[in-house]
């Protein structure tokens, strides 16, 4: 029946279907080379700068990082808003009989849906900017829709958000921030991306905001994302990338090389940590290379969207059904 393709299951939920497609050493060395940092080093860097992390993000990006994260979160919300249009094939049993309403001689199919929980992982979530914002914008998400002679009851979608980061100092600050903002429904986990403590097929959506370049083993971390995604689940990565405009690229490189380490030394009292962060940005693969990495790991419908001239990029990929 036509209505079967118009309703998303709140029972036997397996995944979010592909919904919105975007455009196709770890210890310091004496040489200060950061090409192969260890997990311990990355954890120590973010633990050291945790207290000033949010302030440094505002200063380094002149606040633009908030816009970039908002675009990512809106992409998550767009996916949530579309979930009621997609149905797990297991939703209806063979003996399922929908309610039939007779209105002025016209038979209308009516379906009632229970509230649905969507599992979201904010990986390398730090102090929780992205997870907290998703929780704020998804409060009381409720959708009512109709499709020809099919009506279905309003569906409330409640995200269950896990913020995961290896730094205990970062997640502790994030918990304090979420409590201060009155945001509920978040849980906090300390773990490395390369070895996530979650079962297979646990999450409908995974977000990673400015974290992939800090993975000690990029392929291992992204493979773990694939493992813990539900079939059809979506991975969204917000990461620094490569400028499309040559002049902007030169200006950005000068800014990164000079001002960011200076701010790190003055504000965070840790110039070396921000030297590492700048170096990690410079060495991160370009947009197309990241897309190819995701495809090689099995992700489907891989796409990317440049922001601010390619200074940052949102990458998207789905686990196969």
N, C-alpha and C positions, 0 to 999 in steps of 0.2 A: 504493500500500500504506500501511497505517496507520502503520508504523514510519517512513516517510519524513518525517512531520511531527513526529517525536519526537527527531530527532538534528540536532545543529548541525555544519555542515561545518567541518573543519579544512583542507580544500583548497578553493581558489576562494572563500575567505571574502570576503564583500562587506561585511557590516555586522552590527551587533547589531540585532535586531528590537526593536520597542517591547515592553518587558518589564514594568516596574513603573510603574504610573501613580499619581501623587500626586493629592491633592485639587485635583476640579476647582476771560603768559598763556601761554599757558602761561608767563606771567611775572607777578609781583605788580604790581598797580596801586596808585596812591596811595590809592585808595578801598578797597583790599583786597577787590575784587570778584573772585570766582573762578568766575563763571558760564561763562566760555569759556577755560579754561586751554589752553595749547599743549602739544604733545608734549614739547617741550624742558623746560617747567616741571615737568610731572608726573615726567619722568625725573630732573630735578634734585632734586625733593622727596624721592623715595625713595632716591636716592643719598646725600643728606645725612643721612637718618635710618636708613640701612641698619644701621649698627652697633648701634643701640638698638631696632631694629624689633620683634624678638621680645619683648624685655622690655616695650616700650611696649604691645604687644598684650595681654600678660598683665595689666599694670597697668590699662589702660583698661577692659578687660572683666572684671576680677577673675577672669581665667582662663576665663571662659565661652566665649571664642572657640574654645577647644579642643573643647568639647562641640559647638558648631555645626559645626566642621569634621569632627568625628567622624561626625555625622549625615550629612553630605554623602558622606564616604568610604564609610560603610555602604551608602548608596544605590548607589554605584559597585560595591561588592562584591556587592550583591544582583543587579545586572545581570549581573555576571560569572558568578554561580552559576546564572543562568538560561540562559546561552548554549547549553548543551548540549541544550536543548529546542527549539532553532530551527535550521532547516536552510536553507542557501542552495539555491535551486532548481537550481543548476548542479552540485550535489554529485555526483549519480549520472549516469553516462553511460548511454546507451540499452542498453548491453550489461552493465550492472552486475548481478552475481549475488552476493547475500549468502551467507554460510556458513549451512548448515542443520544443526542438531544434533538428533539423535533421542534423546530422553530418555524411556525407558519408553513408547515408541510415540508420544510427542507430539513433533511437529516444532517446534523453536525456532529463530527467526531470530537469528543472532549477527552483530553488526557491530563491527569494530575501528576505532577512530578514532585518528589521530595527534594528538600534542600540538598545541595551538592557541595562536597569539600574538594578543593583542588590543592594538591601538594606542590609547594614551590620551594626550591633550594636556592638561597642566595650564597653562592660559593665565593670564597675569598671576600666575604662580606664586610670585613673590617669593623667599623663602628656602626654598621647597620643602616647607612643612608638609604640604600636601595630597598632593603627589606622593610624598613619602617615606612617608606613612602608608598610601597605597594599596599601595606596594611592600611594606611590612611586613606588611600583612594579607593580601596575595595570595600570600605565599610558599607554595609547594607546594599551591596550590589544585588539588584533584583530586576528580572527581565520578564516582560509579558509580550507575547507575540501571537500571531495567527498566520495561517497559511491556507488560503482558499476556504474549504469547508472543514478545516481542521483547526481546533482551538486547543491551546495547552495552558495550563495554569501557570501563574507567576513562579519563577524559579530563582531561589536565592543561592548565590554562589559565595562560599566562604573559603578564602585561601588559608591554608595551613602552612605557615612560613617558617623555614629553618634557616637561620643565619650561621654559616660555617666559616671559620677562619682559624689558622694555626696559632695566632697570637692571643693568649688569654687576656693580655692587657687591653687589646683592641675590643674584644667582645665584652669585657667588663664595662668599658666606657660606653659601648653600644647599648648594653642593658640599662645603664643609668640614664642614657639619653632617651630611650624608648619609654621608660617609666616616667620620666619627667614630662614627656609629651603626651602621656596618657594612652599610649599605643599598646594594645594587648594582642595576644595570639601569636607572638613570636617565640621560638625556642632557639637556644644558642648552643652551638657545638664547636669544640676545638679539635680540628683535624686537618691533616694535609690533603690536598687535592689528589695526590698520587695514591692515596690509600684511604678512601672514604669509608666511614663506619656505617654504611647504609646497605640494605638488601638490594638485590637486583630489582629493577622496575619499580622504584619507590616514588618518583617525582614526575609530575606532569610538565613542569617548567623548571629550567635551571637558568639563573642569571649569574654572570660573572662581570663585575665592574672593575676594570683596571687591575685584574689579577692574573691573567693568563701569562703575561710576560715574567711574572715572578715564580711560575712553576719551575721547580728544579728539573723536572722531566715533563716537557710540554705534552708529548704524545701520551704519556702515562696518565696525566691529569685529565686530558680530554677523553681518553678511553674510559676512564672512570665515570666521567659525565655520561657517556653513552650507556654504560652499564646500568647506572642507577636511574636513567630516564625510563619512563613507561613507554611501551610501543606507541609510536606516534607523538611522543613528547617532544618538547621544543627546547633547544639550547639557544640562549641569547647572550652574546659577548659584547661588552662595551670596552674598547681598548684603543690606546694610542696607535696611530697608523702613519701613513706617508702622505704628505701634502701633494695635492694635484697641481697647485700653482707654484711656480719656481720662486717668485719673489716672496710669497708667503712662507715657503720652505726655508729660505735664507733667513728671514726675520725670526721665524720660530726657532731655528737652530741657534742663532745668536742669543735669543732670549733664554733658551734652555741651558746653554753652556755657561752663561754668565750669571743671570739673575737667580735661577733656581738654586744653585749651590750657595749663592750668597745669602738667600733667604733661609736656607737650611742652617747655615752657620750662625746667623743672627737670631732667628726665631726658635728653631728647634735645637740649636747648639750641637748640630751634627751634620757638618758639611759632607763628610764621606758618605753618609747614608743617602743624601740627595744626589751626590755624584753617581752613586750606583743606580738610582732611579732614572736619572737622565740617560745613563749608559744603556739601561734596559730598554728604554723607549727607542733609542737610536738603533738598537740591534734587533728589534722586533720585526718579524716578517711583514711584508706589505699586504695589502688587501687581498690580492689574487692568491698569494702564497698561503695565507690563512685559509682561504676558501678551499684550496687544494688539499691542505692538511685535513680539514674537516671531512672532505669527500673520501680521502684515503682511509679514514677511520670508520667509514660506514654511514655518515650523516647524509641525509637526502634533502632535496629542495634547498641546497646551500645558496645563500645570497648575502649581500652586504650593502650597507647604506653609509655613505660618507657624511660626516657632520663637520661644520666649520672648515670647509675646504680640504677635508681629509686629515686634519690634525687628529681626529678620532674617528672611529668607525664602529658601526653596530653590525656584527656578524650573526647570522641566523642559520640554524640547521635542525633537522628533525630526525629522530630515530625511526627506523622503518617500522611499519605496523606488523 
